[in-house]
Amino acid sequence: MSEEVVLLDMSNGIATITINRPDKYNALNSEVVTKIREFMQKAEEDEAIRVVVLTGVGEKAFASGADINEFKGRDSKSVRPRVERGQELCTYMESMSKPTIAAINGYALGGGCEFAMACDIRYASSNARLGQPEILLGIIPGYGGTVRLPRHVGLGRAKEMVFTGDQISAEEAHRIGLVNRVFETVDDLRAGVDELAAKLVKKPGVAIKLAKQSLNGAWSMSLEDNLVFEIDAFCETFDTEDKDIGVEAFLSKGKPEFKHK
């Protein structure tokens, strides 16, 4: 087993970032957060990469939450830089120009759930358990959990999850809209994520970027401003080579091979 706490594989247009602390249920210590941020930026800046997948090694955990050993003895001043780094990473993932997929292979708790929510699409294996259990430690979520969770599942359900700290099953997460799909086994999950990533690699990169920005605007903009942004983005796609390629392929009943330009 590699000693690296986070692994990076970049091939076929896909960057797969894997948290590699199986003995700690892939808990998120400072080194893990730093490496994920580094690899996310590397994938964002590499023009050959079209899709990013975030997952955990093994079959038990995507990320079981923060490494609680790092909380001992900390006060408000000493913990702030750590939580700011985690929140900044989630914001960075959410704002990346490329689609991000969380492959949730087991526990996604606390910061793990928050990392998953910062991804664009969440696929889970049936053994996955999701939740924000910070209240059980006498604290609250700090990587954006109280902000993103209600946007995914509604305010009432988010309050119930945060106030109780209870975990929910993959099936329940799917029912309430927290995950997109559930797969029977971790192997099935990997295959499903691979299939989705390979599909997204072939989509026009500029249009994906603009669509993601407009969709994210539904959370941060007024309706009026978001509609204006959408019109501007729609018009911008008409100045791309990919628009011409897509239209020509449709009219000729062919398959488009986009250049992401």
C-alpha positions as CSV (number, residue, x, y, z in Angstrom):
1,M,0.0,0.0,0.0
2,S,1.3,3.4,-0.9
3,E,2.3,5.7,1.9
4,E,0.8,8.7,0.1
5,V,-2.4,9.9,2.0
6,V,-4.0,11.0,-1.3
7,L,-3.4,9.3,-4.7
8,L,-3.8,10.9,-8.2
9,D,-4.4,9.1,-11.4
10,M,-4.7,11.1,-14.6
11,S,-5.7,9.2,-17.8
12,N,-8.1,9.3,-20.6
13,G,-9.2,12.8,-19.8
14,I,-10.2,11.8,-16.2
15,A,-8.4,12.8,-13.0
16,T,-9.2,10.4,-10.1
17,I,-8.3,11.7,-6.7
18,T,-8.4,8.9,-4.0
19,I,-8.1,9.5,-0.2
20,N,-5.7,6.8,1.0
21,R,-6.0,6.3,4.8
22,P,-7.8,3.0,5.0
23,D,-6.7,2.4,8.5
24,K,-8.4,5.6,9.6
25,Y,-11.5,5.2,7.4
26,N,-10.0,7.8,5.1
27,A,-10.3,10.5,7.8
28,L,-9.4,14.1,6.7
29,N,-6.3,15.4,8.4
30,S,-4.6,18.6,7.3
31,E,-2.3,16.7,5.0
32,V,-5.2,15.1,3.2
33,V,-7.0,18.4,2.7
34,T,-3.8,20.1,1.4
35,K,-3.1,17.3,-1.1
36,I,-6.7,17.2,-2.4
37,R,-6.5,20.9,-3.0
38,E,-3.2,20.5,-4.8
39,F,-4.5,17.7,-7.0
40,M,-7.8,19.5,-7.7
41,Q,-5.9,22.6,-9.0
42,K,-3.5,20.4,-11.0
43,A,-6.6,18.8,-12.7
44,E,-8.2,22.1,-13.3
45,E,-5.1,23.6,-14.9
46,D,-4.4,20.5,-17.2
47,E,-6.2,21.0,-20.5
48,A,-6.2,17.3,-21.1
49,I,-8.4,16.6,-18.1
50,R,-12.1,17.0,-18.7
51,V,-13.6,15.3,-15.5
52,V,-12.5,14.9,-11.9
53,V,-13.5,12.0,-9.7
54,L,-13.1,12.1,-5.9
55,T,-13.3,8.9,-3.9
56,G,-11.7,6.9,-1.0
57,V,-9.6,3.8,-1.1
58,G,-11.3,0.5,-0.2
59,E,-14.9,-0.4,0.4
60,K,-15.6,1.0,3.8
61,A,-15.2,4.8,3.5
62,F,-15.3,7.7,1.1
63,A,-14.2,9.9,4.0
64,S,-15.3,9.4,7.5
65,G,-14.9,13.0,8.5
66,A,-12.2,15.1,10.2
67,D,-9.4,13.4,12.0
68,I,-10.6,14.2,15.6
69,N,-7.0,13.9,16.9
70,E,-6.4,17.3,15.3
71,F,-9.2,18.8,17.4
72,K,-7.7,18.0,20.8
73,G,-6.5,21.1,22.7
74,R,-7.6,23.6,20.0
75,D,-9.5,26.7,20.7
76,S,-11.3,29.1,18.3
77,K,-8.2,30.8,17.1
78,S,-6.1,27.8,16.5
79,V,-8.8,25.8,14.7
80,R,-9.8,28.7,12.4
81,P,-7.0,28.2,9.8
82,R,-7.8,24.5,9.5
83,V,-11.5,24.9,9.0
84,E,-10.9,27.8,6.5
85,R,-8.7,25.5,4.4
86,G,-11.4,22.9,4.3
87,Q,-14.1,25.3,3.4
88,E,-12.0,27.0,0.8
89,L,-11.3,23.5,-0.8
90,C,-15.1,22.8,-1.0
91,T,-15.7,26.2,-2.6
92,Y,-12.9,25.6,-5.0
93,M,-14.3,22.2,-6.1
94,E,-17.7,23.7,-6.5
95,S,-16.4,26.5,-8.7
96,M,-14.1,24.4,-10.9
97,S,-14.8,24.7,-14.6
98,K,-14.8,20.9,-15.0
99,P,-17.4,18.4,-13.7
100,T,-16.6,16.7,-10.5
101,I,-18.0,13.4,-9.4
102,A,-18.0,12.0,-5.8
103,A,-17.8,8.2,-5.8
104,I,-19.1,7.5,-2.3
105,N,-17.8,4.1,-1.3
106,G,-19.0,3.7,2.3
107,Y,-19.0,6.3,5.0
108,A,-19.2,10.0,4.0
109,L,-19.5,11.8,7.3
110,G,-18.8,15.3,8.5
111,G,-16.2,16.8,6.2
112,G,-16.6,13.7,3.9
113,C,-20.2,14.5,3.4
114,E,-19.3,18.2,2.8
115,F,-16.7,17.3,0.2
116,A,-19.3,15.1,-1.6
117,M,-21.8,17.9,-1.5
118,A,-19.2,20.2,-3.1
119,C,-19.0,17.9,-6.1
120,D,-21.4,18.3,-9.0
121,I,-22.7,14.7,-9.0
122,R,-22.8,12.1,-6.3
123,Y,-22.9,8.3,-6.9
124,A,-22.9,5.9,-4.0
125,S,-22.6,2.2,-3.2
126,S,-25.5,0.7,-1.2
127,N,-23.3,0.4,1.9
128,A,-22.7,4.2,2.0
129,R,-23.8,6.1,5.1
130,L,-24.0,9.9,5.0
131,G,-24.4,12.5,7.7
132,Q,-23.2,15.5,9.6
133,P,-22.4,14.1,13.1
134,E,-20.5,17.1,14.4
135,I,-23.2,17.9,17.0
136,L,-22.1,14.7,18.8
137,L,-18.8,16.3,19.5
138,G,-20.3,19.5,20.7
139,I,-19.5,21.4,17.5
140,I,-21.2,22.1,14.1
141,P,-20.2,21.5,10.5
142,G,-17.5,23.8,9.3
143,Y,-16.8,23.0,5.6
144,G,-20.2,24.3,4.4
145,G,-22.5,21.6,5.7
146,T,-25.0,24.0,7.1
147,V,-25.1,25.9,3.8
148,R,-25.1,23.2,1.2
149,L,-27.1,20.5,2.9
150,P,-30.4,22.5,3.0
151,R,-29.9,23.4,-0.6
152,H,-29.7,19.7,-1.5
153,V,-32.4,18.3,0.8
154,G,-34.5,21.2,2.1
155,L,-34.2,23.2,5.3
156,G,-36.3,20.9,7.6
157,R,-34.5,17.7,6.7
158,A,-31.1,19.4,6.9
159,K,-31.9,20.7,10.4
160,E,-33.0,17.2,11.5
161,M,-29.7,15.7,10.2
162,V,-27.5,18.4,11.7
163,F,-29.3,18.7,15.1
164,T,-29.4,14.9,15.6
165,G,-26.1,13.9,14.0
166,D,-27.8,10.8,12.7
167,Q,-26.5,9.0,9.7
168,I,-28.7,8.1,6.7
169,S,-28.4,5.2,4.3
170,A,-27.5,5.5,0.6
171,E,-31.1,4.7,-0.3
172,E,-32.5,7.4,1.9
173,A,-29.9,9.8,0.6
174,H,-31.1,9.0,-2.9
175,R,-34.7,9.4,-1.9
176,I,-34.2,12.9,-0.6
177,G,-31.9,14.0,-3.4
178,L,-28.5,14.0,-1.6
179,V,-27.1,11.4,-4.1
180,N,-27.9,10.9,-7.7
181,R,-27.6,7.1,-8.0
182,V,-27.0,4.1,-5.8
183,F,-25.2,0.9,-6.9
184,E,-25.3,-2.5,-5.2
185,T,-21.6,-2.9,-4.7
186,V,-18.5,-0.8,-4.7
187,D,-17.4,-2.5,-7.9
188,D,-20.7,-1.5,-9.5
189,L,-20.2,2.0,-8.2
190,R,-16.7,2.2,-9.8
191,A,-18.1,1.0,-13.1
192,G,-20.9,3.4,-13.0
193,V,-18.6,6.3,-12.2
194,D,-16.3,5.3,-15.0
195,E,-19.2,5.1,-17.4
196,L,-20.4,8.6,-16.4
197,A,-16.9,10.1,-16.5
198,A,-16.2,8.7,-19.9
199,K,-19.5,10.1,-21.2
200,L,-18.7,13.6,-19.8
201,V,-15.2,13.6,-21.2
202,K,-16.8,13.7,-24.7
203,K,-19.0,16.7,-24.0
204,P,-18.0,20.2,-25.1
205,G,-15.8,21.7,-22.4
206,V,-16.7,25.3,-22.8
207,A,-20.5,24.6,-22.7
208,I,-20.0,22.4,-19.6
209,K,-18.1,25.2,-17.9
210,L,-20.8,27.8,-18.7
211,A,-23.7,25.5,-17.8
212,K,-22.0,24.7,-14.4
213,Q,-21.6,28.4,-13.7
214,S,-25.2,29.2,-14.6
215,L,-26.5,26.2,-12.5
216,N,-24.4,27.3,-9.5
217,G,-25.9,30.8,-10.0
218,A,-29.2,29.4,-8.9
219,W,-27.8,29.4,-5.4
220,S,-26.0,32.7,-5.4
221,M,-27.8,35.0,-7.8
222,S,-31.3,36.5,-8.0
223,L,-33.6,35.0,-10.6
224,E,-33.3,38.1,-12.8
225,D,-29.5,38.1,-12.6
226,N,-29.2,34.4,-13.2
227,L,-31.4,34.6,-16.3
228,V,-29.2,37.4,-17.7
229,F,-26.1,35.3,-17.0
230,E,-27.7,32.4,-18.8
231,I,-28.5,34.5,-21.9
232,D,-24.9,35.8,-22.0
233,A,-23.5,32.3,-21.6
234,F,-25.8,30.9,-24.2
235,C,-24.7,33.5,-26.7
236,E,-21.0,32.9,-25.8
237,T,-21.3,29.3,-26.8
238,F,-22.2,30.5,-30.4
239,D,-18.7,31.8,-30.7
240,T,-17.1,28.4,-30.1
241,E,-15.9,25.8,-32.6
242,D,-17.8,23.2,-30.6
243,K,-21.1,24.8,-31.5
244,D,-20.4,24.5,-35.2
245,I,-19.2,20.9,-34.7
246,G,-22.3,20.0,-32.7
247,V,-24.7,21.6,-35.2
248,E,-23.0,20.1,-38.2
249,A,-23.0,16.6,-36.6
250,F,-26.7,16.9,-35.7
251,L,-27.7,17.9,-39.3
252,S,-25.5,15.2,-40.9
253,K,-26.7,12.6,-38.3
254,G,-23.1,12.0,-37.2
255,K,-21.4,12.0,-33.8
256,P,-19.7,15.2,-32.7
257,E,-16.1,15.2,-31.7
258,F,-15.7,18.3,-29.7
259,K,-12.5,20.3,-29.4
260,H,-13.4,22.1,-26.2
261,K,-12.9,25.4,-27.9
